Amino acid sequence: MSDIKINIQNGDSSITSLEAPTDMGLSLMEFLKGNDYDILATCGGMALCATCHVEVISGFENLNDISDDEWAMLDTLPNITPTSRLSCQLRLADNLNNITIKVMGDGL
């Protein structure tokens, strides 16, 4: 497997592009935390807290379907968008290549 590119929209609307490995079984949440993005991930990636909420700016159509559990957590958020996802539920894989996201949880 090869690396993919993940684009993160920063608070000032600039974009940071990072290379992400697809062969380690990491979630987008784990990758973002490993790159010092301010994501609480209170539940440890179980889709139980929504503190890893991201808005998908581009590439949403390439993502896997939202599970009922993920939707139930997203539906509790005051700042949900039509392209909101929990980053803990997105595995780093080829379908995420060149995705652009904005961290919406606590922090950025």
Buried (B, 14 or more C-beta within 10 A) or exposed (E): EEEBEBBBBEEEEEEEEBEBEBEEEBBBBBBBBEEEBEBBBBBEBEBBBBBBBBBBBEBBEBBEEBEEEBBEBBEEBEEBBEBBBBBBBBBBBEBBBEBBBBBBBEEB
